[in-house]
Amino acid sequence: MDAGQTDRYLQYKERIVITRESGEEKMIFKTLLVAYDGSEFGREALRTAVANAPLWDAKVHAIYVVNPRYYASTIVDPQIGVVEPRSEHGLQMLEREAEEMLAEAEEIATGAGLEIIPHMVIGDPRDEIIETAKEIGADLIILGSAGKGMTKRFLLGSVSTSVVTQSPIATLVVHAPSEE
């Protein structure tokens, strides 16, 4: 076992708790980071975190990532018309949207009797989710996934796939229940 593997193993062992009754080893998560974007997949990830946090006595953080590159070359402000997404006004509009999404996430959590700690960051969600998780000391990242096929994932990219493959932190991918 090299030094990097040893460090990862020791970090993993820190999260294992041995219960007295059964002698079982269980992984306990104390700090959860939920990627929330207001989609049904994001809501399902948040509901999963809110349902499980009390079992672990965990704190729940919710992150919304403002990604100006995601938007077309222009966005429309109902008050002033067309706006460049990377302009100051465009970023302010996107930040307002992020605040609304995080307020929605807080409302969902509060309705379940839980408080969350909101985080709004600007950048690429694939990078910012991992960086924020590291900054807050998260030991579990929870995110939703649309369950795209391989072709769409290859062409469009997938935040969940990227986080799962790049993150040194345990990651749970939640799929929204299908309507079928």
C-alpha positions as CSV (number, residue, x, y, z in Angstrom):
1,M,0.0,0.0,0.0
2,D,1.6,3.3,-1.0
3,A,1.3,6.5,1.0
4,G,-1.7,7.9,-0.9
5,Q,-3.6,4.6,-0.5
6,T,-2.8,4.6,3.2
7,D,-4.1,8.1,3.6
8,R,-7.3,7.3,1.9
9,Y,-7.7,4.1,4.0
10,L,-7.2,6.1,7.2
11,Q,-9.7,8.7,6.1
12,Y,-12.2,5.9,5.4
13,K,-11.5,4.3,8.8
14,E,-12.2,7.6,10.6
15,R,-15.8,7.4,9.3
16,I,-16.4,3.8,10.5
17,V,-18.2,3.3,13.8
18,I,-18.4,0.0,15.5
19,T,-21.7,-0.5,17.2
20,R,-21.6,-2.1,20.6
21,E,-24.7,-4.3,20.2
22,S,-23.7,-6.1,17.0
23,G,-20.0,-5.3,16.6
24,E,-20.8,-4.3,13.0
25,E,-18.7,-1.7,11.2
26,K,-20.9,1.1,9.7
27,M,-20.0,4.1,7.7
28,I,-21.4,7.2,9.3
29,F,-21.6,10.5,7.4
30,K,-21.6,13.7,9.4
31,T,-21.5,16.4,6.6
32,L,-23.6,16.0,3.5
33,L,-23.4,18.2,0.4
34,V,-26.4,18.1,-1.9
35,A,-26.1,19.5,-5.4
36,Y,-29.5,21.3,-6.0
37,D,-30.6,22.8,-9.2
38,G,-34.4,22.9,-8.8
39,S,-35.0,19.9,-11.1
40,E,-36.9,16.9,-10.1
41,F,-33.6,15.0,-9.9
42,G,-32.2,17.7,-7.6
43,R,-35.3,17.6,-5.4
44,E,-35.0,13.9,-5.1
45,A,-31.3,14.2,-4.0
46,L,-32.4,16.8,-1.4
47,R,-35.2,14.6,-0.1
48,T,-32.7,11.7,0.2
49,A,-30.3,13.9,2.2
50,V,-33.1,15.3,4.4
51,A,-34.5,11.8,5.1
52,N,-31.1,10.3,6.0
53,A,-29.4,13.2,7.8
54,P,-31.2,12.6,11.1
55,L,-30.1,8.9,11.1
56,W,-26.5,10.0,11.1
57,D,-27.0,13.2,13.0
58,A,-25.5,14.9,10.0
59,K,-25.4,18.5,8.8
60,V,-26.8,19.1,5.3
61,H,-25.3,21.7,3.0
62,A,-26.9,22.5,-0.3
63,I,-25.0,23.9,-3.3
64,Y,-26.3,25.7,-6.3
65,V,-23.7,26.4,-9.0
66,V,-24.2,29.3,-11.3
67,N,-22.7,28.3,-14.6
68,P,-22.7,31.2,-17.1
69,R,-21.4,29.0,-19.9
70,Y,-24.5,26.8,-19.7
71,Y,-26.7,29.6,-21.0
72,A,-26.9,30.6,-24.6
73,S,-25.0,33.7,-25.8
74,T,-27.8,35.9,-24.5
75,I,-30.4,35.8,-21.8
76,V,-33.5,37.9,-21.6
77,D,-34.3,40.2,-18.6
78,P,-38.0,41.1,-18.7
79,Q,-37.2,44.7,-17.6
80,I,-34.3,45.6,-19.9
81,G,-34.3,43.0,-22.7
82,V,-31.4,40.9,-24.0
83,V,-28.3,40.6,-21.7
84,E,-24.9,38.9,-22.1
85,P,-24.7,36.1,-19.4
86,R,-21.2,37.0,-18.5
87,S,-21.9,40.7,-18.0
88,E,-22.4,42.0,-14.5
89,H,-26.1,42.3,-15.0
90,G,-26.3,38.8,-16.5
91,L,-24.4,37.4,-13.5
92,Q,-26.7,39.3,-11.1
93,M,-29.7,37.7,-12.8
94,L,-28.2,34.2,-12.5
95,E,-27.3,34.9,-8.8
96,R,-31.0,35.9,-8.2
97,E,-32.0,32.6,-9.7
98,A,-29.6,30.7,-7.5
99,E,-30.9,32.5,-4.4
100,E,-34.5,31.4,-5.4
101,M,-33.3,27.8,-5.9
102,L,-31.6,27.8,-2.5
103,A,-34.6,29.3,-0.8
104,E,-36.7,26.5,-2.4
105,A,-34.2,23.9,-1.0
106,E,-34.4,25.5,2.4
107,E,-38.2,25.4,2.3
108,I,-38.2,21.7,1.4
109,A,-35.7,21.0,4.3
110,T,-37.6,23.1,6.8
111,G,-40.8,21.3,5.9
112,A,-39.1,18.1,7.0
113,G,-37.9,19.7,10.2
114,L,-34.3,20.2,9.1
115,E,-32.1,23.2,8.5
116,I,-29.6,23.3,5.6
117,I,-26.6,25.4,5.0
118,P,-26.8,27.0,1.5
119,H,-23.9,27.6,-0.8
120,M,-23.9,29.5,-4.1
121,V,-20.9,29.4,-6.3
122,I,-20.1,30.5,-9.8
123,G,-18.2,28.1,-12.2
124,D,-18.4,24.7,-13.7
125,P,-20.6,22.4,-11.5
126,R,-18.3,19.4,-12.1
127,D,-15.4,21.3,-10.4
128,E,-17.3,23.5,-7.9
129,I,-19.3,20.6,-6.3
130,I,-16.0,18.8,-5.5
131,E,-14.2,21.9,-4.3
132,T,-17.0,23.0,-2.0
133,A,-17.3,19.5,-0.6
134,K,-13.6,19.6,0.2
135,E,-13.9,23.1,1.7
136,I,-16.7,22.1,4.1
137,G,-15.2,18.7,5.0
138,A,-18.1,16.8,3.4
139,D,-17.9,13.1,3.7
140,L,-20.8,12.4,1.3
141,I,-21.9,14.2,-1.9
142,I,-25.5,13.5,-3.0
143,L,-26.7,14.5,-6.5
144,G,-29.5,13.7,-8.8
145,S,-29.1,12.3,-12.3
146,A,-31.4,12.2,-15.3
147,G,-30.0,8.8,-16.2
148,K,-28.9,9.9,-19.7
149,G,-27.7,7.3,-22.1
150,M,-24.1,6.9,-23.1
151,T,-24.4,8.9,-26.3
152,K,-26.0,11.9,-24.5
153,R,-23.5,11.7,-21.7
154,F,-20.6,11.6,-24.2
155,L,-21.9,14.6,-26.2
156,L,-23.3,16.7,-23.4
157,G,-21.2,15.7,-20.4
158,S,-22.7,14.6,-17.1
159,V,-22.2,16.4,-13.8
160,S,-23.0,13.3,-11.9
161,T,-20.6,11.1,-13.9
162,S,-17.8,13.6,-13.6
163,V,-18.2,14.0,-9.8
164,V,-18.4,10.2,-9.3
165,T,-15.2,9.6,-11.3
166,Q,-13.2,12.7,-10.0
167,S,-14.2,13.1,-6.4
168,P,-12.2,11.6,-3.6
169,I,-15.3,11.9,-1.4
170,A,-18.0,9.2,-1.3
171,T,-20.8,10.1,-3.8
172,L,-24.4,9.0,-3.9
173,V,-26.3,9.4,-7.2
174,V,-30.1,9.5,-6.9
175,H,-32.5,9.0,-9.7
176,A,-36.0,10.6,-9.6
177,P,-38.8,8.1,-9.6
178,S,-40.0,7.4,-13.1
179,E,-43.6,8.2,-14.1
180,E,-44.0,4.8,-15.8
